[in-house]
Amino acid sequence: MRIFFWFLLLAFSCQAGADVYKRTAADGRVYYTDEPIKGLKYKRIIRTKPKSYARAYKKLTKNKKKYAPIIARAAAKYQIDEKLLHAVIQTESAYDVKAISSAGAVGLMQLMPATAKRYGVLNRKNAKENIDGGTRYLKDLFKMFDSNLDLVLASYNAGEGAVKKYNNAIPPYPETQHYVKKVLGLYRKL
């Protein structure tokens, strides 16, 4: 019964395009909604992708061509495989220079404010700056993790601190594990 409920909840959220929230009342009853009531503690359990991502995927081929020269220059400058950069960018933003994540990451390579500052990126929505900063970060991660691509990608997603915390292993975060598999899958296809 519980599996059926989760299936229905997931199907509803995908069709309706709404986030789903959960709240457990003091008496133990569990409530689910797509519109949490202010003042009550709800936890988001299913997050739907913003509509902007759907539009970005439609423009994927066009945007990939548009940013390919910048990606090629950064790849050559930092000696990172160009195909890897494409796989990371496609996974991170679907080549949408204006992409903003719910965590605050911005641009093609979804740079967080601290990472952008660390690599001198003043405007995270500027394609050239964003790609340069993100590629430099990848280069540093390759050095930090002895060119272990799995750990480099896990660090790019969850932060190098998370990978170190788990003794130089991919953290047990479903999002990070999925991210590594997705980027590697795209990388192998390119």
Contacts in CASP RR format, 6 or more apart in sequence:
PFRMAT RR
TARGET T0000
AUTHOR 0000-0000-0000
METHOD contacts of the structure
MODEL  1
MRIFFWFLLLAFSCQAGADVYKRTAADGRVYYTDEPIKGLKYKRIIRTKP
KSYARAYKKLTKNKKKYAPIIARAAAKYQIDEKLLHAVIQTESAYDVKAI
SSAGAVGLMQLMPATAKRYGVLNRKNAKENIDGGTRYLKDLFKMFDSNLD
LVLASYNAGEGAVKKYNNAIPPYPETQHYVKKVLGLYRKL
9 20 0 8 1.000
9 32 0 8 1.000
9 46 0 8 1.000
10 46 0 8 1.000
12 20 0 8 1.000
13 19 0 8 1.000
13 20 0 8 1.000
13 34 0 8 1.000
13 46 0 8 1.000
13 48 0 8 1.000
14 48 0 8 1.000
16 34 0 8 1.000
17 48 0 8 1.000
18 34 0 8 1.000
18 48 0 8 1.000
19 34 0 8 1.000
19 44 0 8 1.000
19 46 0 8 1.000
19 47 0 8 1.000
19 48 0 8 1.000
20 32 0 8 1.000
20 33 0 8 1.000
20 34 0 8 1.000
20 44 0 8 1.000
20 45 0 8 1.000
20 46 0 8 1.000
21 32 0 8 1.000
21 33 0 8 1.000
21 34 0 8 1.000
21 35 0 8 1.000
21 36 0 8 1.000
21 42 0 8 1.000
21 43 0 8 1.000
21 44 0 8 1.000
21 45 0 8 1.000
22 30 0 8 1.000
22 31 0 8 1.000
22 32 0 8 1.000
22 42 0 8 1.000
22 43 0 8 1.000
22 45 0 8 1.000
23 30 0 8 1.000
23 31 0 8 1.000
23 33 0 8 1.000
23 36 0 8 1.000
23 40 0 8 1.000
23 41 0 8 1.000
23 42 0 8 1.000
23 43 0 8 1.000
24 30 0 8 1.000
24 31 0 8 1.000
25 31 0 8 1.000
32 45 0 8 1.000
33 42 0 8 1.000
36 42 0 8 1.000
47 102 0 8 1.000
52 96 0 8 1.000
52 98 0 8 1.000
52 99 0 8 1.000
53 94 0 8 1.000
53 96 0 8 1.000
53 99 0 8 1.000
56 63 0 8 1.000
56 93 0 8 1.000
56 94 0 8 1.000
56 95 0 8 1.000
56 96 0 8 1.000
56 99 0 8 1.000
57 94 0 8 1.000
59 95 0 8 1.000
59 96 0 8 1.000
60 90 0 8 1.000
60 94 0 8 1.000
60 95 0 8 1.000
63 94 0 8 1.000
63 95 0 8 1.000
63 96 0 8 1.000
63 97 0 8 1.000
64 86 0 8 1.000
64 90 0 8 1.000
64 95 0 8 1.000
66 95 0 8 1.000
67 89 0 8 1.000
67 95 0 8 1.000
67 97 0 8 1.000
67 108 0 8 1.000
67 127 0 8 1.000
67 131 0 8 1.000
68 86 0 8 1.000
70 127 0 8 1.000
70 128 0 8 1.000
70 131 0 8 1.000
71 82 0 8 1.000
71 85 0 8 1.000
71 86 0 8 1.000
71 89 0 8 1.000
71 131 0 8 1.000
72 82 0 8 1.000
74 80 0 8 1.000
74 85 0 8 1.000
74 131 0 8 1.000
74 132 0 8 1.000
74 135 0 8 1.000
75 81 0 8 1.000
75 82 0 8 1.000
75 85 0 8 1.000
75 135 0 8 1.000
76 82 0 8 1.000
77 132 0 8 1.000
77 135 0 8 1.000
78 135 0 8 1.000
78 136 0 8 1.000
78 138 0 8 1.000
78 139 0 8 1.000
79 139 0 8 1.000
80 135 0 8 1.000
80 138 0 8 1.000
80 139 0 8 1.000
80 142 0 8 1.000
81 187 0 8 1.000
83 187 0 8 1.000
83 190 0 8 1.000
84 138 0 8 1.000
84 149 0 8 1.000
84 183 0 8 1.000
84 187 0 8 1.000
85 131 0 8 1.000
85 135 0 8 1.000
85 138 0 8 1.000
86 186 0 8 1.000
86 190 0 8 1.000
87 183 0 8 1.000
87 184 0 8 1.000
87 185 0 8 1.000
87 186 0 8 1.000
87 187 0 8 1.000
87 190 0 8 1.000
88 109 0 8 1.000
88 138 0 8 1.000
88 153 0 8 1.000
88 156 0 8 1.000
88 183 0 8 1.000
89 95 0 8 1.000
89 108 0 8 1.000
89 109 0 8 1.000
89 131 0 8 1.000
90 186 0 8 1.000
91 179 0 8 1.000
91 182 0 8 1.000
91 183 0 8 1.000
91 186 0 8 1.000
92 99 0 8 1.000
92 105 0 8 1.000
92 107 0 8 1.000
92 108 0 8 1.000
92 109 0 8 1.000
92 110 0 8 1.000
93 99 0 8 1.000
93 107 0 8 1.000
93 108 0 8 1.000
93 109 0 8 1.000
93 110 0 8 1.000
95 108 0 8 1.000
96 107 0 8 1.000
96 108 0 8 1.000
97 107 0 8 1.000
97 108 0 8 1.000
97 125 0 8 1.000
97 126 0 8 1.000
97 127 0 8 1.000
97 130 0 8 1.000
98 107 0 8 1.000
98 125 0 8 1.000
99 106 0 8 1.000
99 107 0 8 1.000
99 108 0 8 1.000
99 110 0 8 1.000
100 106 0 8 1.000
100 107 0 8 1.000
101 110 0 8 1.000
103 112 0 8 1.000
104 112 0 8 1.000
104 113 0 8 1.000
105 111 0 8 1.000
105 112 0 8 1.000
106 116 0 8 1.000
106 124 0 8 1.000
106 125 0 8 1.000
106 130 0 8 1.000
107 124 0 8 1.000
107 125 0 8 1.000
107 127 0 8 1.000
107 130 0 8 1.000
108 127 0 8 1.000
108 130 0 8 1.000
108 131 0 8 1.000
109 130 0 8 1.000
109 131 0 8 1.000
109 133 0 8 1.000
109 134 0 8 1.000
109 135 0 8 1.000
109 137 0 8 1.000
111 119 0 8 1.000
111 121 0 8 1.000
111 124 0 8 1.000
111 130 0 8 1.000
111 133 0 8 1.000
111 134 0 8 1.000
111 137 0 8 1.000
113 124 0 8 1.000
115 121 0 8 1.000
115 133 0 8 1.000
115 134 0 8 1.000
115 137 0 8 1.000
116 122 0 8 1.000
116 124 0 8 1.000
116 130 0 8 1.000
116 133 0 8 1.000
118 137 0 8 1.000
119 132 0 8 1.000
119 133 0 8 1.000
119 134 0 8 1.000
119 136 0 8 1.000
119 137 0 8 1.000
120 129 0 8 1.000
120 133 0 8 1.000
121 129 0 8 1.000
121 130 0 8 1.000
121 132 0 8 1.000
121 133 0 8 1.000
121 134 0 8 1.000
122 129 0 8 1.000
123 129 0 8 1.000
124 130 0 8 1.000
137 156 0 8 1.000
138 152 0 8 1.000
138 156 0 8 1.000
141 151 0 8 1.000
141 152 0 8 1.000
141 155 0 8 1.000
141 156 0 8 1.000
141 160 0 8 1.000
142 152 0 8 1.000
144 155 0 8 1.000
144 160 0 8 1.000
145 151 0 8 1.000
145 152 0 8 1.000
145 155 0 8 1.000
145 160 0 8 1.000
145 163 0 8 1.000
145 168 0 8 1.000
148 168 0 8 1.000
149 184 0 8 1.000
150 170 0 8 1.000
150 180 0 8 1.000
150 184 0 8 1.000
151 163 0 8 1.000
151 168 0 8 1.000
151 169 0 8 1.000
151 170 0 8 1.000
153 179 0 8 1.000
153 180 0 8 1.000
153 183 0 8 1.000
153 184 0 8 1.000
154 162 0 8 1.000
154 163 0 8 1.000
154 170 0 8 1.000
154 171 0 8 1.000
154 176 0 8 1.000
154 179 0 8 1.000
154 180 0 8 1.000
155 161 0 8 1.000
155 162 0 8 1.000
155 163 0 8 1.000
157 175 0 8 1.000
157 176 0 8 1.000
157 179 0 8 1.000
157 180 0 8 1.000
158 171 0 8 1.000
158 173 0 8 1.000
158 175 0 8 1.000
158 176 0 8 1.000
162 171 0 8 1.000
162 173 0 8 1.000
162 176 0 8 1.000
163 169 0 8 1.000
163 170 0 8 1.000
163 171 0 8 1.000
165 171 0 8 1.000
166 172 0 8 1.000
170 176 0 8 1.000
170 177 0 8 1.000
170 180 0 8 1.000
171 177 0 8 1.000
END
